[in-house]
């Protein structure tokens, strides 16, 4: 498979993805290790028209890391949650949960 073919496959629906702002300012949010950023990136994907295509493409390409289609993907697999670095805590930390009605816009993130 050539580079041109890969680029053609990545462009599922140009201009329709909510994260495709053309500036790359959201990249850090979708590839952050911070649990809050991961939750915000997942919430940002909720209203996206290409969410399922994005997730399917990430799994197919075996993306190493990031939020794709509203899910955290690690080594091409959907990960239920992100473990923090270092030794696990004795008491489990509360999971970051955002209300279902909460919707992010680009202006709120930037």
C-alpha positions as CSV (number, residue, x, y, z in Angstrom):
1,X,0.0,0.0,0.0
2,X,1.5,3.4,-1.0
3,X,1.4,6.6,1.0
4,X,-1.2,8.0,-1.5
5,X,-3.5,5.1,-0.8
6,X,-3.2,5.5,2.9
7,X,-4.0,9.2,2.8
8,X,-7.1,8.5,0.6
9,X,-8.3,6.0,3.2
10,X,-7.9,8.4,6.1
11,X,-10.1,11.1,4.5
12,X,-13.4,9.4,5.3
13,X,-15.5,12.5,5.1
14,X,-13.5,15.8,4.7
15,X,-14.9,18.7,6.6
16,X,-17.5,16.7,8.4
17,X,-15.4,15.6,11.4
18,X,-15.9,17.9,14.3
19,X,-12.2,17.7,15.3
20,X,-11.0,18.6,11.8
21,X,-10.7,22.4,12.4
22,X,-7.8,22.8,9.9
23,X,-5.4,24.3,12.4
24,X,-4.4,21.2,14.5
25,X,-5.2,23.0,17.8
26,X,-7.2,20.1,19.0
27,X,-4.5,17.5,18.5
28,X,-3.1,17.8,22.0
29,X,-6.6,17.1,23.5
30,X,-7.1,13.9,21.5
31,X,-3.6,12.6,22.4
32,X,-3.3,13.7,26.0
33,X,-2.5,11.4,28.9
34,X,-4.6,13.6,31.3
35,X,-7.8,11.8,32.3
36,X,-9.7,15.1,32.1
37,X,-8.5,15.8,28.6
38,X,-9.4,12.2,27.5
39,X,-12.9,12.7,28.9
40,X,-13.3,16.1,27.1
41,X,-12.1,14.5,23.8
42,X,-14.6,11.7,24.2
43,X,-17.4,14.2,24.9
44,X,-16.3,16.3,21.8
45,X,-16.8,13.2,19.6
46,X,-20.4,12.5,20.8
47,X,-22.1,14.7,18.2
48,X,-19.7,13.9,15.3
49,X,-21.2,12.5,12.1
50,X,-18.2,10.4,11.3
51,X,-17.7,8.9,14.8
52,X,-18.1,5.3,13.8
53,X,-16.0,5.6,10.7
54,X,-13.2,7.3,12.7
55,X,-13.2,4.5,15.3
56,X,-13.3,1.8,12.7
57,X,-10.4,3.4,10.8
58,X,-8.3,3.7,14.0
59,X,-8.8,0.1,14.9
60,X,-8.1,-1.0,11.3
61,X,-4.9,1.1,11.1
62,X,-3.9,-0.2,14.6
63,X,-3.4,3.4,15.9
64,X,-0.9,3.4,18.8
65,X,-2.7,5.9,21.0
66,X,-5.4,8.5,21.2
67,X,-9.1,9.2,21.3
68,X,-10.7,8.1,18.1
69,X,-14.5,8.1,17.5
70,X,-15.2,8.8,21.1
71,X,-13.2,5.9,22.5
72,X,-9.6,5.6,23.9
73,X,-7.6,3.5,21.5
74,X,-4.3,1.9,22.7
75,X,-2.3,-0.2,20.2
76,X,-5.3,-0.6,17.9
77,X,-7.7,-1.8,20.6
78,X,-10.4,0.1,22.4
79,X,-9.4,0.6,26.0
80,X,-12.0,0.8,28.8
81,X,-10.0,3.3,30.8
82,X,-6.6,4.9,31.0
83,X,-4.2,3.8,33.7
84,X,-2.1,6.5,35.3
85,X,1.7,6.2,35.3
86,X,3.5,4.7,38.3
87,X,2.3,2.5,41.1
88,X,-1.4,1.8,41.3
89,X,-3.1,3.6,44.2
90,X,-4.3,1.6,47.2
91,X,-7.7,3.1,46.9
92,X,-9.1,3.2,43.4
93,X,-9.6,6.8,42.0
94,X,-13.0,7.9,40.9
95,X,-13.5,7.8,37.2
96,X,-14.0,11.1,35.3
97,X,-17.6,11.2,34.3
98,X,-19.2,13.9,32.2
99,X,-23.0,14.3,32.0
100,X,-24.6,12.9,28.8
101,X,-26.1,16.3,28.1
102,X,-22.8,18.1,28.3
103,X,-21.5,18.9,24.8
104,X,-18.3,20.6,24.0
105,X,-17.7,23.0,21.2
106,X,-14.4,24.0,19.7
107,X,-14.6,27.5,21.4
108,X,-14.9,25.9,24.8
109,X,-11.8,23.8,24.3
110,X,-9.5,26.3,22.7
